[in-house]
Amino acid sequence: MTTGAVAADHGATLGQVNPQDGAVPPTDDQTACTDPDGPADPPLGDGVEPPDDSSVGDAPPADLLDLDRIGRDLDGVESALRRLDDGTYWTDEVTGDPIPDEVLAADPVARRVEA
């Protein structure tokens, strides 16, 4: 439909209130959303590039997936859980001094108090 066309189901011109039921017929923008193929993509602004869909489903680049770091993190968590079970979680492994709560809050896998 175009602006000014009569909406048969409402008996009013697009954008005008139907005096019989008070309904406002949809505008051209609203009827575009009912297109079975879906609405058209909005135009991109200056300098905006569309997303590159060629990498969908590909593995992330090696620099984003550091398996060694992930393994070290997991080892630290497992060690912290063992120390928690043993009752030594709050104790420096080398000196035997208590590890302050604020240190453990900042780094839950901390094993030592840094001097």
PAKOLLO-675918 format. One line per 5 residues: their letters; for each residue x, y, z of N, C-alpha, C. Coordinates in nm, 3 decimals, m for minus. Example, Ala and Ser with C-alpha at 12.3 -4.5 7.8 and 13.67 -1.06 7.14 Angstrom:
REM residues 2
as> 1.319/m0.569/0.780/1.230/m0.450/0.780/1.320/m0.330/0.780 | 1.285/m0.225/0.708/1.367/m0.106/0.714/1.290/0.003/0.787
***
This chain:
REM residues 115
mttga> 0.084/m0.118/0.000/0.000/0.000/0.000/0.088/0.124/0.000 | 0.035/0.229/m0.047/0.106/0.356/m0.044/0.030/0.452/0.044 | 0.098/0.557/0.089/0.033/0.656/0.173/m0.083/0.717/0.097 | m0.196/0.731/0.162/m0.314/0.785/0.096/m0.408/0.676/0.048 | m0.361/0.551/0.046/m0.447/0.441/0.004/m0.547/0.412/0.114
vaadh> m0.660/0.358/0.075/m0.764/0.326/0.171/m0.738/0.187/0.224 | m0.736/0.175/0.356/m0.719/0.045/0.419/m0.856/m0.020/0.428 | m0.875/m0.127/0.352/m1.006/m0.190/0.342/m1.054/m0.244/0.476 | m0.964/m0.296/0.558/m1.009/m0.357/0.682/m1.040/m0.255/0.790 | m0.999/m0.130/0.773/m1.026/m0.028/0.874/m1.117/0.083/0.821
gatlg> m1.132/0.093/0.691/m1.217/0.197/0.635/m1.159/0.336/0.652 | m1.028/0.349/0.668/m0.965/0.480/0.685/m0.840/0.486/0.599 | m0.798/0.606/0.569/m0.675/0.627/0.494/m0.558/0.599/0.587 | m0.451/0.544/0.532/m0.334/0.514/0.614/m0.293/0.636/0.694 | m0.264/0.614/0.822/m0.218/0.722/0.908/m0.331/0.800/0.972
qvnpq> m0.457/0.769/0.938/m0.571/0.840/0.996/m0.650/0.747/1.086 | m0.713/0.803/1.189/m0.793/0.725/1.282/m0.927/0.694/1.218 | m0.969/0.569/1.227/m1.099/0.527/1.177/m1.205/0.577/1.275 | m1.298/0.660/1.230/m1.398/0.715/1.322/m1.492/0.608/1.377 | m1.506/0.493/1.308/m1.598/0.389/1.355/m1.545/0.314/1.475
dgavp> m1.415/0.277/1.474/m1.364/0.197/1.585/m1.242/0.259/1.653 | m1.196/0.374/1.606/m1.083/0.442/1.668/m0.949/0.379/1.637 | m0.947/0.277/1.550/m0.822/0.210/1.517/m0.742/0.292/1.418 | m0.612/0.284/1.431/m0.522/0.350/1.336/m0.467/0.242/1.246 | m0.491/0.252/1.116/m0.438/0.150/1.025/m0.286/0.155/1.023
ptddq> m0.222/0.045/0.991/m0.076/0.043/0.990/m0.020/0.134/0.882 | 0.098/0.188/0.910/0.167/0.269/0.810/0.242/0.176/0.717 | 0.300/0.230/0.611/0.378/0.148/0.519/0.493/0.080/0.592 | 0.555/0.149/0.690/0.665/0.089/0.766/0.616/m0.032/0.845 | 0.495/m0.023/0.902/0.443/m0.134/0.981/0.402/m0.250/0.893
tactd> 0.348/m0.224/0.776/0.308/m0.333/0.688/0.430/m0.400/0.628 | 0.542/m0.330/0.618/0.663/m0.392/0.565/0.709/m0.505/0.655 | 0.681/m0.495/0.788/0.721/m0.598/0.883/0.638/m0.724/0.870 | 0.521/m0.715/0.804/0.438/m0.833/0.788/0.472/m0.907/0.660 | 0.570/m0.861/0.586/0.615/m0.928/0.465/0.664/m1.067/0.504
pdgpa> 0.617/m1.174/0.438/0.658/m1.309/0.477/0.809/m1.331/0.466 | 0.875/m1.254/0.384/1.021/m1.267/0.372/1.093/m1.189/0.480 | 1.021/m1.117/0.566/1.081/m1.039/0.673/1.114/m0.899/0.623 | 1.140/m0.809/0.717/1.173/m0.672/0.680/1.309/m0.666/0.613 | 1.324/m0.567/0.529/1.451/m0.547/0.462/1.553/m0.498/0.563
dpplg> 1.681/m0.529/0.540/1.786/m0.481/0.629/1.792/m0.329/0.622 | 1.809/m0.265/0.738/1.818/m0.119/0.735/1.947/m0.076/0.665 | 1.945/0.041/0.604/2.066/0.086/0.536/2.175/0.112/0.639 | 2.299/0.085/0.600/2.413/0.108/0.688/2.456/0.253/0.678 | 2.500/0.307/0.789/2.550/0.444/0.791/2.686/0.453/0.725
dgvep> 2.731/0.574/0.705/2.863/0.594/0.644/2.970/0.530/0.731 | 3.060/0.456/0.670/3.172/0.398/0.741/3.140/0.270/0.817 | 3.017/0.221/0.809/2.979/0.100/0.880/2.986/m0.016/0.782 | 3.063/m0.116/0.819/3.078/m0.233/0.734/2.983/m0.342/0.783 | 2.922/m0.418/0.692/2.839/m0.530/0.735/2.927/m0.637/0.799
pddss> 2.871/m0.718/0.888/2.952/m0.822/0.951/2.999/m0.924/0.848 | 3.117/m0.978/0.871/3.174/m1.080/0.784/3.122/m1.215/0.830 | 3.029/m1.273/0.755/2.968/m1.400/0.793/3.053/m1.520/0.754 | 3.167/m1.497/0.690/3.248/m1.609/0.644/3.310/m1.688/0.759 | 3.322/m1.627/0.879/3.386/m1.697/0.990/3.286/m1.766/1.082
vgdap> 3.159/m1.761/1.049/3.059/m1.824/1.134/3.085/m1.974/1.137 | 3.097/m2.028/1.258/3.121/m2.171/1.273/3.268/m2.207/1.275 | 3.357/m2.115/1.242/3.499/m2.143/1.245/3.549/m2.136/1.389 | 3.661/m2.202/1.415/3.723/m2.195/1.548/3.779/m2.055/1.568 | 3.782/m2.008/1.694/3.838/m1.876/1.720/3.987/m1.875/1.689
padll> 4.041/m1.758/1.659/4.185/m1.750/1.633/4.264/m1.800/1.753 | 4.383/m1.850/1.727/4.466/m1.910/1.832/4.495/m1.813/1.945 | 4.508/m1.684/1.915/4.540/m1.589/2.021/4.422/m1.566/2.115 | 4.300/m1.604/2.075/4.184/m1.590/2.163/4.160/m1.715/2.248 | 4.218/m1.826/2.208/4.197/m1.952/2.279/4.333/m2.004/2.322
dldri> 4.373/m1.972/2.446/4.502/m2.012/2.499/4.481/m2.132/2.590 | 4.496/m2.250/2.534/4.469/m2.372/2.609/4.564/m2.389/2.726 | 4.687/m2.344/2.713/4.782/m2.353/2.824/4.736/m2.269/2.942 | 4.689/m2.146/2.915/4.640/m2.059/3.022/4.517/m2.119/3.087 | 4.427/m2.174/3.005/4.306/m2.236/3.058/4.343/m2.354/3.147
grdld> 4.441/m2.433/3.104/4.487/m2.547/3.184/4.546/m2.502/3.317 | 4.626/m2.394/3.316/4.684/m2.341/3.441/4.574/m2.291/3.534 | 4.475/m2.223/3.476/4.363/m2.175/3.558/4.289/m2.291/3.623 | 4.264/m2.396/3.548/4.194/m2.512/3.601/4.276/m2.580/3.710 | 4.408/m2.591/3.689/4.495/m2.649/3.792/4.490/m2.567/3.920
gvesa> 4.487/m2.433/3.907/4.479/m2.346/4.024/4.349/m2.365/4.100 | 4.240/m2.380/4.027/4.109/m2.401/4.090/4.107/m2.536/4.162 | 4.159/m2.639/4.097/4.161/m2.772/4.160/4.248/m2.771/4.286 | 4.362/m2.701/4.281/4.449/m2.688/4.398/4.378/m2.614/4.511 | 4.309/m2.506/4.478/4.236/m2.430/4.579/4.127/m2.516/4.643
lrrld> 4.059/m2.597/4.565/3.954/m2.684/4.620/4.014/m2.790/4.713 | 4.130/m2.845/4.675/4.198/m2.943/4.763/4.239/m2.877/4.895 | 4.295/m2.754/4.885/4.337/m2.683/5.006/4.216/m2.649/5.093 | 4.103/m2.618/5.031/3.981/m2.590/5.107/3.936/m2.715/5.181 | 3.939/m2.830/5.113/3.902/m2.957/5.177/3.998/m2.992/5.291
dgtyw> 4.127/m2.962/5.272/4.229/m2.993/5.373/4.231/m2.893/5.488 | 4.162/m2.780/5.474/4.163/m2.677/5.577/4.283/m2.585/5.570 | 4.357/m2.588/5.458/4.476/m2.504/5.445/4.458/m2.392/5.343 | 4.336/m2.369/5.300/4.309/m2.269/5.197/4.356/m2.130/5.238 | 4.342/m2.095/5.363/4.374/m1.959/5.409/4.519/m1.947/5.457
tdevt> 4.603/m2.047/5.426/4.740/m2.050/5.475/4.840/m2.044/5.360 | 4.941/m1.957/5.374/5.050/m1.946/5.276/5.123/m2.081/5.273 | 5.140/m2.138/5.153/5.200/m2.270/5.139/5.347/m2.273/5.180 | 5.418/m2.162/5.173/5.561/m2.160/5.204/5.586/m2.118/5.348 | 5.526/m2.008/5.389/5.555/m1.953/5.522/5.462/m2.005/5.630
gdpip> 5.343/m2.053/5.594/5.245/m2.096/5.692/5.166/m1.981/5.751 | 5.196/m1.857/5.706/5.123/m1.740/5.754/4.982/m1.738/5.693 | 4.889/m1.675/5.764/4.753/m1.664/5.708/4.751/m1.576/5.582 | 4.667/m1.615/5.487/4.646/m1.533/5.367/4.525/m1.444/5.397 | 4.541/m1.311/5.391/4.429/m1.221/5.421/4.310/m1.243/5.327
devla> 4.191/m1.223/5.382/4.068/m1.240/5.304/4.067/m1.154/5.178 | 4.119/m1.029/5.188/4.117/m0.941/5.071/4.207/m0.994/4.959 | 4.315/m1.066/4.996/4.401/m1.127/4.893/4.325/m1.238/4.823 | 4.258/m1.323/4.902/4.181/m1.433/4.843/4.059/m1.383/4.766 | 4.001/m1.270/4.810/3.887/m1.213/4.736/3.933/m1.164/4.600
adpva> 4.053/m1.108/4.593/4.105/m1.059/4.465/4.155/m1.172/4.376 | 4.208/m1.280/4.439/4.262/m1.393/4.364/4.230/m1.521/4.441 | 4.115/m1.582/4.413/4.071/m1.699/4.491/4.164/m1.819/4.483 | 4.256/m1.823/4.388/4.349/m1.936/4.377/4.488/m1.900/4.431 | 4.500/m1.787/4.500/4.630/m1.745/4.556/4.679/m1.852/4.653
rrvea> 4.808/m1.884/4.644/4.867/m1.984/4.731/4.968/m1.922/4.827 | 5.007/m1.799/4.798/5.107/m1.730/4.878/5.070/m1.584/4.892 | 5.122/m1.524/4.999/5.109/m1.381/5.017/5.234/m1.320/4.956 | 5.215/m1.233/4.857/5.330/m1.168/4.794/5.385/m1.064/4.889 | 5.517/m1.064/4.906/5.580/m0.968/4.998/5.596/m0.832/4.935
***
